[in-house]
C-alpha cells in the first residue's frame, strides 16, 4: 500500500494529543517507516476502506494508526494509540 499524503482534521489532532499522547510527527514516522497494514472494515464510500498500520516511531514507541485509505492514495487519519501487548507481538512476528 502506497500512501501519497495525509489528511488531518483539527479535532482528530486534538484527540490524539489529549487522549493518546500521540503527536502528528509520530504518525508520520509510523506511516513512512516499516509498517504492517491490515484491513479493518469497509468504508462508507466505495473503495475507501478503513485500515490500521502498526509500526515503530524513531524513538522506539510502538503505535497503531487507523485511517481511511482514499481513492487518491492519501490517508485520512482517524486515530492513533500505543499498541496493546497482543498487537505488539503480532507486529514483531512480521
PDB file of N, CA, C and O in Angstrom:
ATOM      1  N   UNK A   1       0.849  -1.175   0.000  1.00  0.00           N
ATOM      2  CA  UNK A   1       0.000   0.000   0.000  1.00  0.00           C
ATOM      3  C   UNK A   1       0.894   1.238   0.000  1.00  0.00           C
ATOM      4  O   UNK A   1       1.790   1.372   0.834  1.00  0.00           O
ATOM      5  N   UNK A   2       0.641   2.126  -0.934  1.00  0.00           N
ATOM      6  CA  UNK A   2       1.425   3.351  -1.032  1.00  0.00           C
ATOM      7  C   UNK A   2       0.564   4.522  -0.582  1.00  0.00           C
ATOM      8  O   UNK A   2      -0.553   4.697  -1.069  1.00  0.00           O
ATOM      9  N   UNK A   3       1.078   5.319   0.339  1.00  0.00           N
ATOM     10  CA  UNK A   3       0.370   6.495   0.833  1.00  0.00           C
ATOM     11  C   UNK A   3       1.074   7.733   0.293  1.00  0.00           C
ATOM     12  O   UNK A   3       2.267   7.937   0.517  1.00  0.00           O
ATOM     13  N   UNK A   4       0.305   8.558  -0.427  1.00  0.00           N
ATOM     14  CA  UNK A   4       0.870   9.753  -1.066  1.00  0.00           C
ATOM     15  C   UNK A   4       0.654  11.032  -0.277  1.00  0.00           C
ATOM     16  O   UNK A   4       1.039  12.103  -0.745  1.00  0.00           O
ATOM     17  N   UNK A   5       0.061  10.963   0.885  1.00  0.00           N
ATOM     18  CA  UNK A   5      -0.163  12.154   1.697  1.00  0.00           C
ATOM     19  C   UNK A   5      -1.122  11.844   2.824  1.00  0.00           C
ATOM     20  O   UNK A   5      -1.779  10.802   2.830  1.00  0.00           O
ATOM     21  N   UNK A   6      -1.198  12.760   3.781  1.00  0.00           N
ATOM     22  CA  UNK A   6      -2.068  12.576   4.939  1.00  0.00           C
ATOM     23  C   UNK A   6      -3.109  13.685   4.990  1.00  0.00           C
ATOM     24  O   UNK A   6      -2.833  14.830   4.633  1.00  0.00           O
ATOM     25  N   UNK A   7      -4.298  13.331   5.436  1.00  0.00           N
ATOM     26  CA  UNK A   7      -5.374  14.286   5.648  1.00  0.00           C
ATOM     27  C   UNK A   7      -5.629  14.342   7.147  1.00  0.00           C
ATOM     28  O   UNK A   7      -5.858  13.316   7.787  1.00  0.00           O
ATOM     29  N   UNK A   8      -5.587  15.547   7.698  1.00  0.00           N
ATOM     30  CA  UNK A   8      -5.762  15.755   9.134  1.00  0.00           C
ATOM     31  C   UNK A   8      -6.972  16.643   9.395  1.00  0.00           C
ATOM     32  O   UNK A   8      -7.183  17.633   8.694  1.00  0.00           O
ATOM     33  N   UNK A   9      -7.764  16.291  10.398  1.00  0.00           N
ATOM     34  CA  UNK A   9      -8.815  17.169  10.902  1.00  0.00           C
ATOM     35  C   UNK A   9      -8.383  17.642  12.280  1.00  0.00           C
ATOM     36  O   UNK A   9      -7.813  16.877  13.058  1.00  0.00           O
ATOM     37  N   UNK A  10      -8.658  18.911  12.579  1.00  0.00           N
ATOM     38  CA  UNK A  10      -8.216  19.506  13.842  1.00  0.00           C
ATOM     39  C   UNK A  10      -8.706  18.738  15.064  1.00  0.00           C
ATOM     40  O   UNK A  10      -7.954  18.565  16.023  1.00  0.00           O
ATOM     41  N   UNK A  11      -9.954  18.275  15.046  1.00  0.00           N
ATOM     42  CA  UNK A  11     -10.469  17.551  16.214  1.00  0.00           C
ATOM     43  C   UNK A  11      -9.756  16.219  16.415  1.00  0.00           C
ATOM     44  O   UNK A  11      -9.610  15.763  17.549  1.00  0.00           O
ATOM     45  N   UNK A  12      -9.312  15.592  15.335  1.00  0.00           N
ATOM     46  CA  UNK A  12      -8.558  14.334  15.450  1.00  0.00           C
ATOM     47  C   UNK A  12      -7.172  14.608  16.029  1.00  0.00           C
ATOM     48  O   UNK A  12      -6.703  13.871  16.897  1.00  0.00           O
ATOM     49  N   UNK A  13      -6.522  15.660  15.553  1.00  0.00           N
ATOM     50  CA  UNK A  13      -5.205  16.028  16.079  1.00  0.00           C
ATOM     51  C   UNK A  13      -5.297  16.272  17.584  1.00  0.00           C
ATOM     52  O   UNK A  13      -4.450  15.815  18.351  1.00  0.00           O
ATOM     53  N   UNK A  14      -6.337  17.000  17.994  1.00  0.00           N
ATOM     54  CA  UNK A  14      -6.532  17.303  19.414  1.00  0.00           C
ATOM     55  C   UNK A  14      -6.767  16.025  20.221  1.00  0.00           C
ATOM     56  O   UNK A  14      -6.217  15.868  21.311  1.00  0.00           O
ATOM     57  N   UNK A  15      -7.588  15.108  19.685  1.00  0.00           N
ATOM     58  CA  UNK A  15      -7.857  13.838  20.373  1.00  0.00           C
ATOM     59  C   UNK A  15      -6.584  13.012  20.519  1.00  0.00           C
ATOM     60  O   UNK A  15      -6.337  12.433  21.577  1.00  0.00           O
ATOM     61  N   UNK A  16      -5.776  12.957  19.460  1.00  0.00           N
ATOM     62  CA  UNK A  16      -4.539  12.184  19.514  1.00  0.00           C
ATOM     63  C   UNK A  16      -3.634  12.676  20.636  1.00  0.00           C
ATOM     64  O   UNK A  16      -3.032  11.883  21.360  1.00  0.00           O
ATOM     65  N   UNK A  17      -3.549  13.989  20.768  1.00  0.00           N
ATOM     66  CA  UNK A  17      -2.676  14.565  21.791  1.00  0.00           C
ATOM     67  C   UNK A  17      -3.262  14.375  23.183  1.00  0.00           C
ATOM     68  O   UNK A  17      -2.575  13.898  24.086  1.00  0.00           O
ATOM     69  N   UNK A  18      -4.523  14.745  23.363  1.00  0.00           N
ATOM     70  CA  UNK A  18      -5.133  14.719  24.704  1.00  0.00           C
ATOM     71  C   UNK A  18      -5.419  13.309  25.214  1.00  0.00           C
ATOM     72  O   UNK A  18      -5.133  12.998  26.370  1.00  0.00           O
ATOM     73  N   UNK A  19      -5.980  12.460  24.362  1.00  0.00           N
ATOM     74  CA  UNK A  19      -6.399  11.138  24.815  1.00  0.00           C
ATOM     75  C   UNK A  19      -5.290  10.097  24.752  1.00  0.00           C
ATOM     76  O   UNK A  19      -5.183   9.251  25.640  1.00  0.00           O
ATOM     77  N   UNK A  20      -4.453  10.153  23.697  1.00  0.00           N
ATOM     78  CA  UNK A  20      -3.471   9.093  23.473  1.00  0.00           C
ATOM     79  C   UNK A  20      -2.022   9.567  23.567  1.00  0.00           C
ATOM     80  O   UNK A  20      -1.101   8.756  23.473  1.00  0.00           O
ATOM     81  N   UNK A  21      -1.810  10.873  23.752  1.00  0.00           N
ATOM     82  CA  UNK A  21      -0.465  11.448  23.835  1.00  0.00           C
ATOM     83  C   UNK A  21       0.374  11.085  22.603  1.00  0.00           C
ATOM     84  O   UNK A  21       1.549  10.736  22.715  1.00  0.00           O
ATOM     85  N   UNK A  22      -0.257  11.176  21.429  1.00  0.00           N
ATOM     86  CA  UNK A  22       0.412  10.874  20.167  1.00  0.00           C
ATOM     87  C   UNK A  22       0.519  12.168  19.362  1.00  0.00           C
ATOM     88  O   UNK A  22      -0.460  12.897  19.202  1.00  0.00           O
ATOM     89  N   UNK A  23       1.709  12.437  18.863  1.00  0.00           N
ATOM     90  CA  UNK A  23       1.964  13.632  18.072  1.00  0.00           C
ATOM     91  C   UNK A  23       1.826  13.315  16.579  1.00  0.00           C
ATOM     92  O   UNK A  23       1.987  12.164  16.172  1.00  0.00           O
ATOM     93  N   UNK A  24       1.529  14.330  15.768  1.00  0.00           N
ATOM     94  CA  UNK A  24       1.432  14.153  14.317  1.00  0.00           C
ATOM     95  C   UNK A  24       2.730  13.582  13.744  1.00  0.00           C
ATOM     96  O   UNK A  24       2.702  12.734  12.852  1.00  0.00           O
ATOM     97  N   UNK A  25       3.842  14.045  14.252  1.00  0.00           N
ATOM     98  CA  UNK A  25       5.135  13.567  13.745  1.00  0.00           C
ATOM     99  C   UNK A  25       5.298  12.066  13.968  1.00  0.00           C
ATOM    100  O   UNK A  25       5.907  11.382  13.146  1.00  0.00           O
ATOM    101  N   UNK A  26       4.762  11.552  15.068  1.00  0.00           N
ATOM    102  CA  UNK A  26       4.855  10.114  15.335  1.00  0.00           C
ATOM    103  C   UNK A  26       4.012   9.321  14.337  1.00  0.00           C
ATOM    104  O   UNK A  26       4.420   8.250  13.888  1.00  0.00           O
ATOM    105  N   UNK A  27       2.846   9.845  13.995  1.00  0.00           N
ATOM    106  CA  UNK A  27       2.002   9.184  12.995  1.00  0.00           C
ATOM    107  C   UNK A  27       2.735   9.148  11.659  1.00  0.00           C
ATOM    108  O   UNK A  27       2.733   8.125  10.976  1.00  0.00           O
ATOM    109  N   UNK A  28       3.361  10.262  11.286  1.00  0.00           N
ATOM    110  CA  UNK A  28       4.122  10.315  10.030  1.00  0.00           C
ATOM    111  C   UNK A  28       5.254   9.285  10.030  1.00  0.00           C
ATOM    112  O   UNK A  28       5.498   8.625   9.020  1.00  0.00           O
ATOM    113  N   UNK A  29       5.945   9.153  11.172  1.00  0.00           N
ATOM    114  CA  UNK A  29       7.047   8.195  11.277  1.00  0.00           C
ATOM    115  C   UNK A  29       6.552   6.765  11.065  1.00  0.00           C
ATOM    116  O   UNK A  29       7.195   5.982  10.366  1.00  0.00           O
ATOM    117  N   UNK A  30       5.416   6.425  11.664  1.00  0.00           N
ATOM    118  CA  UNK A  30       4.866   5.071  11.516  1.00  0.00           C
ATOM    119  C   UNK A  30       4.495   4.811  10.061  1.00  0.00           C
ATOM    120  O   UNK A  30       4.795   3.747   9.521  1.00  0.00           O
ATOM    121  N   UNK A  31       3.844   5.780   9.428  1.00  0.00           N
ATOM    122  CA  UNK A  31       3.372   5.578   8.061  1.00  0.00           C
ATOM    123  C   UNK A  31       4.480   5.642   7.017  1.00  0.00           C
ATOM    124  O   UNK A  31       4.294   5.180   5.892  1.00  0.00           O
ATOM    125  N   UNK A  32       5.624   6.208   7.372  1.00  0.00           N
ATOM    126  CA  UNK A  32       6.719   6.282   6.407  1.00  0.00           C
ATOM    127  C   UNK A  32       7.799   5.228   6.669  1.00  0.00           C
ATOM    128  O   UNK A  32       8.692   5.044   5.842  1.00  0.00           O
ATOM    129  N   UNK A  33       7.726   4.540   7.802  1.00  0.00           N
ATOM    130  CA  UNK A  33       8.715   3.517   8.140  1.00  0.00           C
ATOM    131  C   UNK A  33       8.228   2.126   7.784  1.00  0.00           C
ATOM    132  O   UNK A  33       7.334   1.958   6.954  1.00  0.00           O
ATOM    133  N   UNK A  34       8.829   1.132   8.423  1.00  0.00           N
ATOM    134  CA  UNK A  34       8.400  -0.262   8.228  1.00  0.00           C
ATOM    135  C   UNK A  34       7.103  -0.454   9.009  1.00  0.00           C
ATOM    136  O   UNK A  34       7.081  -0.408  10.239  1.00  0.00           O
ATOM    137  N   UNK A  35       6.042  -0.666   8.271  1.00  0.00           N
ATOM    138  CA  UNK A  35       4.760  -0.847   8.929  1.00  0.00           C
ATOM    139  C   UNK A  35       4.073  -2.100   8.434  1.00  0.00           C
ATOM    140  O   UNK A  35       4.434  -2.663   7.401  1.00  0.00           O
ATOM    141  N   UNK A  36       3.091  -2.519   9.176  1.00  0.00           N
ATOM    142  CA  UNK A  36       2.309  -3.694   8.851  1.00  0.00           C
ATOM    143  C   UNK A  36       0.861  -3.217   8.716  1.00  0.00           C
ATOM    144  O   UNK A  36       0.236  -2.847   9.710  1.00  0.00           O
ATOM    145  N   UNK A  37       0.325  -3.225   7.488  1.00  0.00           N
ATOM    146  CA  UNK A  37      -1.048  -2.795   7.258  1.00  0.00           C
ATOM    147  C   UNK A  37      -2.008  -3.954   7.424  1.00  0.00           C
ATOM    148  O   UNK A  37      -1.679  -5.102   7.124  1.00  0.00           O
ATOM    149  N   UNK A  38      -3.197  -3.639   7.907  1.00  0.00           N
ATOM    150  CA  UNK A  38      -4.253  -4.647   7.940  1.00  0.00           C
ATOM    151  C   UNK A  38      -5.596  -3.971   7.689  1.00  0.00           C
ATOM    152  O   UNK A  38      -5.832  -2.839   8.111  1.00  0.00           O
ATOM    153  N   UNK A  39      -6.456  -4.685   7.000  1.00  0.00           N
ATOM    154  CA  UNK A  39      -7.808  -4.215   6.720  1.00  0.00           C
ATOM    155  C   UNK A  39      -8.605  -4.242   8.013  1.00  0.00           C
ATOM    156  O   UNK A  39      -8.516  -5.204   8.776  1.00  0.00           O
ATOM    157  N   UNK A  40      -9.394  -3.180   8.272  1.00  0.00           N
ATOM    158  CA  UNK A  40     -10.216  -3.134   9.481  1.00  0.00           C
ATOM    159  C   UNK A  40     -11.686  -3.309   9.129  1.00  0.00           C
ATOM    160  O   UNK A  40     -12.355  -4.189   9.670  1.00  0.00           O
ATOM    161  N   UNK A  41     -12.194  -2.472   8.220  1.00  0.00           N
ATOM    162  CA  UNK A  41     -13.593  -2.580   7.825  1.00  0.00           C
ATOM    163  C   UNK A  41     -13.849  -1.825   6.531  1.00  0.00           C
ATOM    164  O   UNK A  41     -13.072  -0.960   6.127  1.00  0.00           O
ATOM    165  N   UNK A  42     -14.974  -2.179   5.884  1.00  0.00           N
ATOM    166  CA  UNK A  42     -15.372  -1.475   4.668  1.00  0.00           C
ATOM    167  C   UNK A  42     -15.749  -0.047   5.016  1.00  0.00           C
ATOM    168  O   UNK A  42     -16.370   0.214   6.047  1.00  0.00           O
ATOM    169  N   UNK A  43     -15.365   0.872   4.142  1.00  0.00           N
ATOM    170  CA  UNK A  43     -15.699   2.270   4.357  1.00  0.00           C
ATOM    171  C   UNK A  43     -17.104   2.597   3.898  1.00  0.00           C
ATOM    172  O   UNK A  43     -17.778   1.776   3.276  1.00  0.00           O
ATOM    173  N   UNK A  44     -17.537   3.813   4.216  1.00  0.00           N
ATOM    174  CA  UNK A  44     -18.870   4.257   3.821  1.00  0.00           C
ATOM    175  C   UNK A  44     -18.940   4.558   2.329  1.00  0.00           C
ATOM    176  O   UNK A  44     -20.013   4.499   1.729  1.00  0.00           O
ATOM    177  N   UNK A  45     -17.797   4.880   1.732  1.00  0.00           N
ATOM    178  CA  UNK A  45     -17.725   5.149   0.294  1.00  0.00           C
ATOM    179  C   UNK A  45     -17.002   3.995  -0.394  1.00  0.00           C
ATOM    180  O   UNK A  45     -16.056   3.424   0.148  1.00  0.00           O
ATOM    181  N   UNK A  46     -17.455   3.674  -1.569  1.00  0.00           N
ATOM    182  CA  UNK A  46     -16.857   2.584  -2.330  1.00  0.00           C
ATOM    183  C   UNK A  46     -15.371   2.837  -2.572  1.00  0.00           C
ATOM    184  O   UNK A  46     -14.985   3.913  -3.029  1.00  0.00           O
ATOM    185  N   UNK A  47     -14.541   1.844  -2.264  1.00  0.00           N
ATOM    186  CA  UNK A  47     -13.104   1.941  -2.485  1.00  0.00           C
ATOM    187  C   UNK A  47     -12.345   2.697  -1.411  1.00  0.00           C
ATOM    188  O   UNK A  47     -11.125   2.834  -1.507  1.00  0.00           O
ATOM    189  N   UNK A  48     -13.033   3.194  -0.389  1.00  0.00           N
ATOM    190  CA  UNK A  48     -12.372   3.927   0.697  1.00  0.00           C
ATOM    191  C   UNK A  48     -12.609   3.189   2.010  1.00  0.00           C
ATOM    192  O   UNK A  48     -13.544   3.485   2.754  1.00  0.00           O
ATOM    193  N   UNK A  49     -11.743   2.227   2.269  1.00  0.00           N
ATOM    194  CA  UNK A  49     -11.880   1.369   3.443  1.00  0.00           C
ATOM    195  C   UNK A  49     -11.000   1.840   4.589  1.00  0.00           C
ATOM    196  O   UNK A  49     -10.097   2.655   4.405  1.00  0.00           O
ATOM    197  N   UNK A  50     -11.281   1.311   5.779  1.00  0.00           N
ATOM    198  CA  UNK A  50     -10.511   1.642   6.977  1.00  0.00           C
ATOM    199  C   UNK A  50      -9.420   0.594   7.160  1.00  0.00           C
ATOM    200  O   UNK A  50      -9.668  -0.609   7.087  1.00  0.00           O
ATOM    201  N   UNK A  51      -8.208   1.083   7.399  1.00  0.00           N
ATOM    202  CA  UNK A  51      -7.039   0.236   7.618  1.00  0.00           C
ATOM    203  C   UNK A  51      -6.340   0.657   8.901  1.00  0.00           C
ATOM    204  O   UNK A  51      -6.554   1.747   9.432  1.00  0.00           O
ATOM    205  N   UNK A  52      -5.500  -0.247   9.377  1.00  0.00           N
ATOM    206  CA  UNK A  52      -4.632   0.056  10.508  1.00  0.00           C
ATOM    207  C   UNK A  52      -3.196  -0.202  10.072  1.00  0.00           C
ATOM    208  O   UNK A  52      -2.911  -1.163   9.358  1.00  0.00           O
ATOM    209  N   UNK A  53      -2.308   0.665  10.509  1.00  0.00           N
ATOM    210  CA  UNK A  53      -0.877   0.481  10.256  1.00  0.00           C
ATOM    211  C   UNK A  53      -0.187   0.365  11.608  1.00  0.00           C
ATOM    212  O   UNK A  53      -0.272   1.266  12.441  1.00  0.00           O
ATOM    213  N   UNK A  54       0.489  -0.743  11.812  1.00  0.00           N
ATOM    214  CA  UNK A  54       1.265  -0.922  13.034  1.00  0.00           C
ATOM    215  C   UNK A  54       2.718  -0.643  12.704  1.00  0.00           C
ATOM    216  O   UNK A  54       3.249  -1.147  11.714  1.00  0.00           O
ATOM    217  N   UNK A  55       3.362   0.164  13.541  1.00  0.00           N
ATOM    218  CA  UNK A  55       4.754   0.498  13.286  1.00  0.00           C
ATOM    219  C   UNK A  55       5.428   1.071  14.508  1.00  0.00           C
ATOM    220  O   UNK A  55       4.820   1.232  15.567  1.00  0.00           O
ATOM    221  N   UNK A  56       6.702   1.374  14.336  1.00  0.00           N
ATOM    222  CA  UNK A  56       7.545   1.853  15.431  1.00  0.00           C
ATOM    223  C   UNK A  56       8.042   3.255  15.088  1.00  0.00           C
ATOM    224  O   UNK A  56       8.473   3.509  13.962  1.00  0.00           O
ATOM    225  N   UNK A  57       7.982   4.162  16.060  1.00  0.00           N
ATOM    226  CA  UNK A  57       8.482   5.513  15.845  1.00  0.00           C
ATOM    227  C   UNK A  57      10.004   5.528  15.969  1.00  0.00           C
ATOM    228  O   UNK A  57      10.610   4.551  16.409  1.00  0.00           O
ATOM    229  N   UNK A  58      10.607   6.636  15.581  1.00  0.00           N
ATOM    230  CA  UNK A  58      12.058   6.775  15.683  1.00  0.00           C
ATOM    231  C   UNK A  58      12.537   6.666  17.127  1.00  0.00           C
ATOM    232  O   UNK A  58      13.668   6.247  17.377  1.00  0.00           O
ATOM    233  N   UNK A  59      11.683   7.040  18.080  1.00  0.00           N
ATOM    234  CA  UNK A  59      12.062   6.972  19.489  1.00  0.00           C
ATOM    235  C   UNK A  59      11.798   5.596  20.103  1.00  0.00           C
ATOM    236  O   UNK A  59      12.086   5.375  21.279  1.00  0.00           O
ATOM    237  N   UNK A  60      11.240   4.656  19.295  1.00  0.00           N
ATOM    238  CA  UNK A  60      11.022   3.299  19.790  1.00  0.00           C
ATOM    239  C   UNK A  60       9.623   3.009  20.281  1.00  0.00           C
ATOM    240  O   UNK A  60       9.377   1.934  20.828  1.00  0.00           O
ATOM    241  N   UNK A  61       8.708   3.929  20.102  1.00  0.00           N
ATOM    242  CA  UNK A  61       7.329   3.741  20.547  1.00  0.00           C
ATOM    243  C   UNK A  61       6.573   2.913  19.499  1.00  0.00           C
ATOM    244  O   UNK A  61       6.677   3.182  18.302  1.00  0.00           O
ATOM    245  N   UNK A  62       5.819   1.914  19.948  1.00  0.00           N
ATOM    246  CA  UNK A  62       5.025   1.068  19.066  1.00  0.00           C
ATOM    247  C   UNK A  62       3.600   1.617  19.005  1.00  0.00           C
ATOM    248  O   UNK A  62       2.883   1.632  20.006  1.00  0.00           O
ATOM    249  N   UNK A  63       3.200   2.069  17.803  1.00  0.00           N
ATOM    250  CA  UNK A  63       1.882   2.670  17.631  1.00  0.00           C
ATOM    251  C   UNK A  63       1.071   1.925  16.589  1.00  0.00           C
ATOM    252  O   UNK A  63       1.611   1.270  15.698  1.00  0.00           O
ATOM    253  N   UNK A  64      -0.248   2.047  16.729  1.00  0.00           N
ATOM    254  CA  UNK A  64      -1.172   1.596  15.688  1.00  0.00           C
ATOM    255  C   UNK A  64      -1.946   2.828  15.234  1.00  0.00           C
ATOM    256  O   UNK A  64      -2.478   3.576  16.055  1.00  0.00           O
ATOM    257  N   UNK A  65      -2.003   3.031  13.923  1.00  0.00           N
ATOM    258  CA  UNK A  65      -2.645   4.202  13.325  1.00  0.00           C
ATOM    259  C   UNK A  65      -3.815   3.715  12.482  1.00  0.00           C
ATOM    260  O   UNK A  65      -3.646   2.858  11.614  1.00  0.00           O
ATOM    261  N   UNK A  66      -4.998   4.260  12.735  1.00  0.00           N
ATOM    262  CA  UNK A  66      -6.192   3.916  11.974  1.00  0.00           C
ATOM    263  C   UNK A  66      -6.478   5.033  10.980  1.00  0.00           C
ATOM    264  O   UNK A  66      -6.414   6.214  11.322  1.00  0.00           O
ATOM    265  N   UNK A  67      -6.794   4.647   9.743  1.00  0.00           N
ATOM    266  CA  UNK A  67      -7.017   5.647   8.705  1.00  0.00           C
ATOM    267  C   UNK A  67      -7.930   5.115   7.601  1.00  0.00           C
ATOM    268  O   UNK A  67      -8.078   3.906   7.424  1.00  0.00           O
ATOM    269  N   UNK A  68      -8.536   6.043   6.867  1.00  0.00           N
ATOM    270  CA  UNK A  68      -9.289   5.702   5.668  1.00  0.00           C
ATOM    271  C   UNK A  68      -8.343   5.891   4.495  1.00  0.00           C
ATOM    272  O   UNK A  68      -7.753   6.958   4.326  1.00  0.00           O
ATOM    273  N   UNK A  69      -8.204   4.852   3.688  1.00  0.00           N
ATOM    274  CA  UNK A  69      -7.351   4.931   2.501  1.00  0.00           C
ATOM    275  C   UNK A  69      -8.210   5.468   1.358  1.00  0.00           C
ATOM    276  O   UNK A  69      -9.073   4.768   0.828  1.00  0.00           O
ATOM    277  N   UNK A  70      -7.959   6.719   0.991  1.00  0.00           N
ATOM    278  CA  UNK A  70      -8.760   7.408  -0.019  1.00  0.00           C
ATOM    279  C   UNK A  70      -8.378   6.933  -1.424  1.00  0.00           C
ATOM    280  O   UNK A  70      -7.299   6.377  -1.629  1.00  0.00           O
ATOM    281  N   UNK A  71      -9.269   7.156  -2.376  1.00  0.00           N
ATOM    282  CA  UNK A  71      -9.023   6.709  -3.739  1.00  0.00           C
ATOM    283  C   UNK A  71      -7.834   7.424  -4.380  1.00  0.00           C
ATOM    284  O   UNK A  71      -7.252   6.910  -5.335  1.00  0.00           O
ATOM    285  N   UNK A  72      -7.461   8.606  -3.867  1.00  0.00           N
ATOM    286  CA  UNK A  72      -6.285   9.313  -4.393  1.00  0.00           C
ATOM    287  C   UNK A  72      -4.994   8.908  -3.678  1.00  0.00           C
ATOM    288  O   UNK A  72      -3.958   9.557  -3.829  1.00  0.00           O
ATOM    289  N   UNK A  73      -5.072   7.829  -2.899  1.00  0.00           N
ATOM    290  CA  UNK A  73      -3.935   7.241  -2.172  1.00  0.00           C
ATOM    291  C   UNK A  73      -3.452   8.074  -0.987  1.00  0.00           C
ATOM    292  O   UNK A  73      -2.331   7.894  -0.513  1.00  0.00           O
ATOM    293  N   UNK A  74      -4.302   8.988  -0.510  1.00  0.00           N
ATOM    294  CA  UNK A  74      -3.987   9.698   0.727  1.00  0.00           C
ATOM    295  C   UNK A  74      -4.669   8.974   1.881  1.00  0.00           C
ATOM    296  O   UNK A  74      -5.650   8.256   1.687  1.00  0.00           O
ATOM    297  N   UNK A  75      -4.137   9.171   3.080  1.00  0.00           N
ATOM    298  CA  UNK A  75      -4.688   8.552   4.284  1.00  0.00           C
ATOM    299  C   UNK A  75      -5.375   9.617   5.132  1.00  0.00           C
ATOM    300  O   UNK A  75      -4.748  10.595   5.540  1.00  0.00           O
ATOM    301  N   UNK A  76      -6.654   9.423   5.393  1.00  0.00           N
ATOM    302  CA  UNK A  76      -7.413  10.280   6.298  1.00  0.00           C
ATOM    303  C   UNK A  76      -7.252   9.690   7.691  1.00  0.00           C
ATOM    304  O   UNK A  76      -7.812   8.637   7.994  1.00  0.00           O
ATOM    305  N   UNK A  77      -6.498  10.361   8.524  1.00  0.00           N
ATOM    306  CA  UNK A  77      -6.183   9.838   9.854  1.00  0.00           C
ATOM    307  C   UNK A  77      -7.426   9.869  10.737  1.00  0.00           C
ATOM    308  O   UNK A  77      -8.092  10.898  10.855  1.00  0.00           O
ATOM    309  N   UNK A  78      -7.731   8.721  11.359  1.00  0.00           N
ATOM    310  CA  UNK A  78      -8.880   8.610  12.262  1.00  0.00           C
ATOM    311  C   UNK A  78      -8.458   8.570  13.722  1.00  0.00           C
ATOM    312  O   UNK A  78      -9.091   9.192  14.575  1.00  0.00           O
ATOM    313  N   UNK A  79      -7.384   7.837  14.008  1.00  0.00           N
ATOM    314  CA  UNK A  79      -6.916   7.693  15.381  1.00  0.00           C
ATOM    315  C   UNK A  79      -5.526   7.070  15.380  1.00  0.00           C
ATOM    316  O   UNK A  79      -5.079   6.523  14.372  1.00  0.00           O
ATOM    317  N   UNK A  80      -4.856   7.160  16.510  1.00  0.00           N
ATOM    318  CA  UNK A  80      -3.559   6.513  16.719  1.00  0.00           C
ATOM    319  C   UNK A  80      -3.367   6.341  18.215  1.00  0.00           C
ATOM    320  O   UNK A  80      -3.746   7.198  19.012  1.00  0.00           O
ATOM    321  N   UNK A  81      -2.769   5.214  18.579  1.00  0.00           N
ATOM    322  CA  UNK A  81      -2.550   4.925  20.004  1.00  0.00           C
ATOM    323  C   UNK A  81      -1.419   3.929  20.133  1.00  0.00           C
ATOM    324  O   UNK A  81      -0.941   3.377  19.141  1.00  0.00           O
ATOM    325  N   UNK A  82      -0.994   3.704  21.372  1.00  0.00           N
ATOM    326  CA  UNK A  82       0.009   2.676  21.639  1.00  0.00           C
ATOM    327  C   UNK A  82      -0.600   1.307  21.346  1.00  0.00           C
ATOM    328  O   UNK A  82      -1.784   1.074  21.590  1.00  0.00           O
ATOM    329  N   UNK A  83       0.220   0.415  20.824  1.00  0.00           N
ATOM    330  CA  UNK A  83      -0.240  -0.955  20.581  1.00  0.00           C
ATOM    331  C   UNK A  83      -0.488  -1.653  21.913  1.00  0.00           C
ATOM    332  O   UNK A  83       0.159  -1.367  22.920  1.00  0.00           O
ATOM    333  N   UNK A  84      -1.447  -2.578  21.886  1.00  0.00           N
ATOM    334  CA  UNK A  84      -1.625  -3.463  23.028  1.00  0.00           C
ATOM    335  C   UNK A  84      -0.510  -4.507  22.991  1.00  0.00           C
ATOM    336  O   UNK A  84       0.208  -4.611  21.997  1.00  0.00           O
ATOM    337  N   UNK A  85      -0.363  -5.271  24.058  1.00  0.00           N
ATOM    338  CA  UNK A  85       0.652  -6.336  24.082  1.00  0.00           C
ATOM    339  C   UNK A  85       0.421  -7.342  22.955  1.00  0.00           C
ATOM    340  O   UNK A  85       1.372  -7.787  22.313  1.00  0.00           O
ATOM    341  N   UNK A  86      -0.828  -7.696  22.719  1.00  0.00           N
ATOM    342  CA  UNK A  86      -1.161  -8.650  21.664  1.00  0.00           C
ATOM    343  C   UNK A  86      -0.808  -8.086  20.293  1.00  0.00           C
ATOM    344  O   UNK A  86      -0.238  -8.796  19.465  1.00  0.00           O
ATOM    345  N   UNK A  87      -1.139  -6.819  20.040  1.00  0.00           N
ATOM    346  CA  UNK A  87      -0.805  -6.186  18.764  1.00  0.00           C
ATOM    347  C   UNK A  87       0.698  -6.117  18.560  1.00  0.00           C
ATOM    348  O   UNK A  87       1.197  -6.341  17.457  1.00  0.00           O
ATOM    349  N   UNK A  88       1.414  -5.806  19.628  1.00  0.00           N
ATOM    350  CA  UNK A  88       2.874  -5.714  19.510  1.00  0.00           C
ATOM    351  C   UNK A  88       3.494  -7.060  19.172  1.00  0.00           C
ATOM    352  O   UNK A  88       4.407  -7.131  18.350  1.00  0.00           O
ATOM    353  N   UNK A  89       3.015  -8.116  19.788  1.00  0.00           N
ATOM    354  CA  UNK A  89       3.519  -9.461  19.470  1.00  0.00           C
ATOM    355  C   UNK A  89       3.253  -9.799  18.004  1.00  0.00           C
ATOM    356  O   UNK A  89       4.116 -10.355  17.325  1.00  0.00           O
ATOM    357  N   UNK A  90       2.063  -9.463  17.524  1.00  0.00           N
ATOM    358  CA  UNK A  90       1.720  -9.700  16.130  1.00  0.00           C
ATOM    359  C   UNK A  90       2.638  -8.905  15.209  1.00  0.00           C
ATOM    360  O   UNK A  90       3.122  -9.435  14.209  1.00  0.00           O
ATOM    361  N   UNK A  91       2.881  -7.649  15.535  1.00  0.00           N
ATOM    362  CA  UNK A  91       3.754  -6.798  14.733  1.00  0.00           C
ATOM    363  C   UNK A  91       5.181  -7.339  14.696  1.00  0.00           C
ATOM    364  O   UNK A  91       5.814  -7.354  13.640  1.00  0.00           O
ATOM    365  N   UNK A  92       5.682  -7.778  15.831  1.00  0.00           N
ATOM    366  CA  UNK A  92       7.057  -8.264  15.912  1.00  0.00           C
ATOM    367  C   UNK A  92       7.256  -9.585  15.166  1.00  0.00           C
ATOM    368  O   UNK A  92       8.387  -9.921  14.814  1.00  0.00           O
ATOM    369  N   UNK A  93       6.186 -10.338  14.920  1.00  0.00           N
ATOM    370  CA  UNK A  93       6.281 -11.588  14.175  1.00  0.00           C
ATOM    371  C   UNK A  93       6.482 -11.336  12.687  1.00  0.00           C
ATOM    372  O   UNK A  93       6.961 -12.214  11.969  1.00  0.00           O
ATOM    373  N   UNK A  94       6.118 -10.138  12.214  1.00  0.00           N
ATOM    374  CA  UNK A  94       6.213  -9.860  10.776  1.00  0.00           C
ATOM    375  C   UNK A  94       7.570  -9.324  10.398  1.00  0.00           C
ATOM    376  O   UNK A  94       7.816  -9.038   9.226  1.00  0.00           O
TER     377      UNK A  94
END
